[in-house]
Amino acid sequence: MRVTQSSLDLNLLIALDLLLEEGSVSGAARRMHLSEPAMSRTLGRIRKALGDPVLVRAGRGMVPTPHALSLRAEVRAVVERAQALFTPTGQVDLGTLSRTFTVLAHDAFAASYGAALLARAAAEAPGVRLRFLAESHLDAPTLREGGADLEVGVIDTTAPEVRVEHLFDDRMVAVVRPGHPLLTGGPVTPERFAAAPQLSVSRRGLLHGPIDTALAELGLSRRVLGSAPTYPAALFMLLDSDLVGLAASRSRGLADALGLAVFEIPLTLPPLPFALAWHPRHDADPAHAWLRERVRELMTAPVG
């Protein structure tokens, strides 16, 4: 920021952080308890300080400029650090905490745990809002750049700027419609499993995965007729077809809710290592620690 020391105002950074998060003057004004005209004037000051429009009109909404996006992670980090300086170490007043957390996760996480996490937040920290951000088909440094506060799922990154906490190992199970031929013709052997038409689940649209590797070791191959981007989408596709789909065993409640049948895959497959991931700048943030603990409690609770 091209701001002189005499004109440096932390409120400008806070306002910029909220403007980039909300993508609107009205939303940022509401969060800062300001009128929209006052927030517009603040945006004008930010634009002058940065020498950049920051937010530009796009249709009925506003989008950040490339320069504003490049500053987003740094601005967020500075604001969080400033907030931490005025918070006793390891403490946070959840009753007065006003924060929006973005959780990057497969939508099976939101479907399985979202309601419980929102309820917990409403009870303990009513000023906290949660945004569930779907995984992208592109791999991007979302945590480092500030696009998300916490990532949940099968995380295989080894980037040094990311903290990863292993939670548990899960396994894949097969999912089919009630009365599927695989369930009525005797035991599900690798041969019968491979012969059934199948539906892959991949955010990148991949049609090959660990199941194919395991089948190849037995001299078998399967017929994958298509792919779905998410597990919930795949489950609805299974309802009216003879396709065989997949789900993580801890997410089988989604299949149960739709009346689908779940059975073990007759193959030796690698485990699914579920974990939490976040940027190290959040290590000492008590509010972020609270979020991590709540997600950890939900995901490691006994399944019954």
Secondary structure, 3 states (H helix, E strand, C coil): CCCCHHHCCHHHHHHHHHHHHHCCHHHHHHHHCCCHHHHHHHHHHHHHHHCCCCEEEECCEEEECHHHHHHHHHHHHHHHHHHHHCCCCCCCCCCCCCEEEEEEECHHHHHHHHHHHHHHHHHHCCCEEEEEEECCCCCCCHHHHCCCCEEEEECCCCCCCCEEEEEEEECEEEEECCCCHHHCCCCCCHHHHHHCEEEEECCCCCCCCHHHHHHHHCCCCCEEEEEECCHHHHHHHHHCCCCEEEEEHHHHHHHHHCCCEEEECCCCCCCEEEEEEECHHHCCCHHHHHHHHHHHHHHHCCCC
